[in-house]
Amino acid sequence: MEEGVPPDLSGLHDEISRLRTHVAYRAIYLPSTSSTQDVARQLAEHGEREGTLVLAERMYAGRGRFNRSWVAPPGGIWLTLLLQPPLEIAHLTGLAAALSVTKALGRLWGIEAWIKWPNDVVVGERKVCGVLGEAFSAGEAHYLLLGVGINVNNDLPRELSTAAVTLRELLGHPVPRLPLLTAFLTCFDERYAALTRGDRAPVIRELRSKTSTLNRRVRALLPSGSTLEGTAKDIADDGSLVLESASGRLVVIRASEIVHVR
């Protein structure tokens, strides 16, 4: 077993290297770090290539969207993928990651998971995964840091017990993380390859079928600080959410926090 790697991740590097994927993934395992996003950014700025995967057992300064704190104790899957997609598909790439988590959970355990646009994966109304995409430039190079956090066997703070859930709780037993990690990477790679070759249509179709936000009354908290209520009608070709306001006007939401209105 690799030094410092927990038993349920034993064989991590061999398994990742054996994946038959379009992207050549290479895993870096850290027992503890501030944030896998920060580590991956440092690696990117020093010329690290696409496919580098930073995986941590614990993050003590993890973050989600809008710089919110992300609780990441031991037992979860906390990772960042270093990617170099065309900038125009960066948002879709993040949605493809969320979609791939839903596919992996269904494939391995028959769990019916959904995407809460734009970056959460939920079972019922409880969050099991969050995705954070951050785009940067280093000289003439552009890259995307795709952070994925999945609640697997980790303990949740009491205040999150009604809003979040772990796979251990859903299945009633501890869950081996390596099969989930490799299933996610395989599912994601298929969709990422389609996006990078310009074939968005199948990914958009899957997103439409797996996004629980669609056809619901929602409140969009816009970057300007204003809010907009309406019905989520569609996923646009760039991954944006199409909202129909009370007046019947269609509004394209590209960056927003979405609240499902009961």
Secondary structure, DSSP 8 states (H G I E B T S, - for coil): --TT--GGGTTHHHHHHH---SS--EEEEESSBS-HHHHHHHHHHTT--TTEEEEES-BSS-B-GGG-B--B-TTSEEEEEEE---GGGHHHHHHHHHHHHHHHHHHHH----EEETTTEEEETTEEEEEEEEEEEEETTEEEEEEEEEE-SS----GGGTTTB--HHHHHTS---HHHHHHHHHHHHHHHHHHHHTT--HHHHHHHHHHBTTTTSEEEEE-TTS-EEEEEEEEE-TTS-EEEEETTS-EEEESS-EEEE--
